[in-house]
Amino acid sequence: MAFGAVSKKSGTTFYLHKREVTLRGGRKQMIYFFGKEIKEGAIDQLPAGYVIGENSKTGLPILKKG
């Protein structure tokens, strides 16, 4: 089951995903993002060293290092 975070503003559940992207210099970097549906790349737990925050204007969950 994918890790989910419920928006306090809208009550919608967003699921955490990860994807490895290649930057312009050729360096690879892992990105984390939330989506409304469970798709390819969904992960089961919060990455180590991250906490969940929420954008106060949109209600979208965000990951913060901390």
N, C-alpha and C positions, 0 to 999 in steps of 0.2 A: 504494500500500500504506500502510495506517495505521501510525502510530508506535506501537510496542509496548514495554512494560516488563514484565520477568519478575519475579515476586515471589520473593524469596530464601527466604521461609518456606514457601510452598506450591508453588512452581514454575509457577504459573498465569500466563499472559500476559494483560495488561490493555492495552487500546487507548485512546489519547488522543483525546478529543472536545472540541469547543468549541461554545458556544451563546451568542447574545446575548439577555440578559434585560432586562426593563424593571423598574426598582425602583419603590417606592411613590411617590417624588417625581417620577416620569416620566423620570429619568435612565436611559440605557441603559448596560449593562456587559457585557463579555465574560467568560464563565466557562469554565474548563477542568476536565474531569473524566475519570476512567478508567472503562472498562466492559469486561466480559468478551467482548463481541461487537462487531464492527464494524457501526455503524449510521450513520444520517444525522448529519453533523457531524464525522465522523472526520477527523483531520488527519494530514499526512504527516511533519511535523517538529515538534520541540520549539520553543515560542515563544521569541523572543530574551529573554534576561535571566532565564530560569527554569532550575532544576535539579530532578532527580527525587530524592525521598526516599522512605522507606517507614515506615509506621506499624509500630512494633515489636510491638504487641499483635495486630493483625489481619493484617499482611503486605500491606496495600493500598498501592499506590504513591500518592504525593501530589506536587504541584508546589509548589516553593518559589521565591520570588524570590531571586536571588543570583547 
